[in-house]
Each structure stands twice: as C-alpha cells, then as structure tokens.
Amino acid sequence: MLRLYNTLTKQKEEFKPINPPYVHFYMCGPTVYDYFHIGNARSFLMADVIRKYLIYKGYKVKYVMNLTDVDDKIIKKSNEEKISSNEVAEKYIDSFMEDVRKLGMKKADVYPKATEHINEIISLIKKLEEKGIAYNVNGNVFYDVSKFKDYGKLSGKKIDELESGARIEINEEKKNPLDFSLWKKAKEGEPFWESPWGKGRPGWHIECSAMSSKHLGETFDIHAGGNDLIFPHHENEIAQSEGATGKPFVKYWLHFGFLNINDEKMSKSLGNFFTARDILKKYSPYAIRMFFAQAHYGGPLNFSEELLTSAEKGLEKINNLRDKINEELKTQNKDGVNPDFDFQKFEDRFVEVMDDDFNTPQGIAVLFDFVRDVNKVIAENQSLSSEFYKNVKDFLTRTAVEVFGILSFEEKKSAGDDKLEKELIELLIQLRSDAKKEKNYALSDRIRDELNKLGVVLQDSKEKTTYKISHR
C-alpha cells in the first residue's frame, strides 16, 4: 500500500487516485530565463523518480510540466541581452530540454507554455471576476483573498498574521496587501496580449491554474514542486482554482526539500551557485541521480563535490555487476548452475520501502544488498546459468534503470570504434601532459573536464595518467 506525505493535510496518507489506474500529475517547471540550477534539478529529478515508481506500480501516469515563458525575469533578461522575450524563452527552453535529456529524465507527456494558454487564462480570470473574487483597477486585475475563506490552508499561514508582515509589497491599487496579480497592465516595451481589461500579460500564479486544469482536469491527483513554492505560489493556485470551480483543486501535494551548498544556502551572492549544466561537465548523470536518491525527497540536502564523488564511487559496485551480467549473457551458458536465489525477497523489500512515501535512500540500500548477495553467489559458483543472470538483469532493469535511472545496460559502441576512441583519448592525454609541462594549467584542466563530460575519467599517478570510461 503506497502512502505519501500530503502537504495539504500535513500527514502521510494512503494513495488513492481519483480514477485508478490513471494518475494525473502536475509538476511546476522552470521559468525559462536562465539555465536551471542544481536545486531545481533536485526537484525535477525526484519528481521523475516518483513518476517512474508510480509506473512501476502499474499506474498509467499523465505527467505535465509547465514552462513559464512570460515573466518579469524573462523581460529583464531580454532587455539585458537586447533580444525579444520570445527569443530568451526559446533559447532557455532548448537548453532545458537538452539538460533534462542528459540527466535521464523521462519526457513529460505535455510541456504547456504560458503564452500558448492566454485564452484559458483570460477565461479563468473572467470567471473569478464574475464571482466577485477578482477586481480590475486601471487594467490591473487582482485576486481578493478575503473572498476565499480557506486561504492559507496549504501553507498553514493565517491571513491576519500575513497582513501584518513587513515583507508584503505595498501597492495602493490593492484592496488588501495580500491580494495578488492575475493580469498585469502592459508597460512600455513589454510583451502584451489583448484582454477585456486592456493590453497586458498574465500573473505567474494564474498560469499554472489555467494550464493544469486544461490538461489534467479541474480536480487532479498530484501537484508537486519545491518547498519554496508552497507560499505564495501553490497557495494562490488553490485560491484561484477552487475560487473559480468550487471544487477541490488537488488531492495530494508533494514538496521537495531545499538544497544547501557546503552547509550554506545556495545563492549567487555567495558565489556557490551551480547550474545543472556545470555539474554535468564534471559528473555523470547517473552519479547526480544517485546522489539525490540517497536522501529523502522532502528533507534538506547538503550538496558538495565530495558527496558527488562518493556517489560516483558507490555506483562502481553496481556497474561492475552490470559488466559481469553483459559478459555472461553474451556466452549464453545454459548448462550452468541455477542457484536457489530469493529474487522475490528483494522485490518485496523494494516495494515495501518505496511505498513508504517514496523512501529512495532505503530503496538504494535494497539495491546494494541485492548486489552484495548476487556477488556472493557468483563468488561461490564457478559456472552460473544464463537464466540466473537474466533474472539479475531483470531486477536491476526494473529498479536501478527504470525507477532510479542510475544504471544502463546499453552497449556503447562497436568493436571497430574502440580502437579509434582509444587512440584519440591517448592523444588528448598526451596533449594534456605537454600542456602541464608548459605550465598551461588552464588548457590541461579544460582537456580533463571536457573528457570527463564525455564520460572519460582520467586517473593521474606519479608514473602516468590512465583513464576509464564511465557508463552514462
């Protein structure tokens, strides 16, 4: 029985989809004005694991991740780069899709863009206006939070306490400082759309309400995002959607914990800000996924390169077994011993821990226990049947490959390619050695980093530099 922690009810609940076996799942995606950072990557990757585990359980998941392609930050970037907002958005959507692919994330079923849902957004705002929940002031439309009695039910915040908070922006057009923008009147040089309130563009919160209901229905199963989105973004989504429809918006809310860098909060001002792209230059996507899976999705996580290196080393045990499986299955030794190995025990244990609020650290522990016991069987038997190795591969495929995404069984190249690859790598190692002798450390480091990015890990010793291919 799958149980998950629901931010809305503040407790673990049995997962009961609205229309089983179908699950409708909405994940807050990026605002496409820059490369996404590793804090975002944690949320995206853990949502990917949760989605894949639901599929493992037999659910038919419709997964929607929005792309916010009109926003103040995008407009600011377009002014800085002297290109249109649309060009900024398209540039970073392309880079987002590239990074998502490299990180081994399963593509969303739908990637709705805010700019392609303006009609739905306007329709939703009109409905709120007709119900007296929204009001127009000179082309700016606001949501009146005093008209929604459940405001604060997700975050646990109380309206009277929020009103006295010093962080609330001052805007004389608002009836209440907590009221938030649904439609923003266009300023000079900004992108705009025609609307009943004049030229303008949507507010951030209304975009997700309109897009999620369009693709998943007025009430759906799971809405996920980072902890930083609980308030005000997700709180406002609930107010908008339930205010308009009178129906429950989302059944289960999942939120991902913060990522710290070397025990400090990640920020550009501290200079400890890393994009997913930066990290992918140094580490395999499998190591990154392994690192994130070793912590529970809801708790805080400390990021450091030492911990990523440790995750990469941890993967070697699984990779070594994978190599053994591939080697043995090529021989198709049907006459070997078929040991009495309890695969079901590991399958049951994997389900048990993952059913407990997607407990990925324990799920990873089950995999390592499995690898340890399989290696013990291999060490004790001179010849094992191909059936045994197929069963080992099947278990690892269902779990390490298809749920966690920390392993691949794919063969990389034909034998003819290996000789050329070897010669090219050795040439680059020689060029790096020459650069070091000439004290051109920038070039030396660049060769090492670029090779690492391609999955070639250099290992320096006093005698010489060797390398190994990390399976990506």
Summary of the structure (lengths in Angstrom):
residues: 472
radius of gyration: 25.7
end to end distance: 33.3
largest distance: 82.6
contacts: 1467
relative contact order: 0.11
helix: 49%
strand: 17%
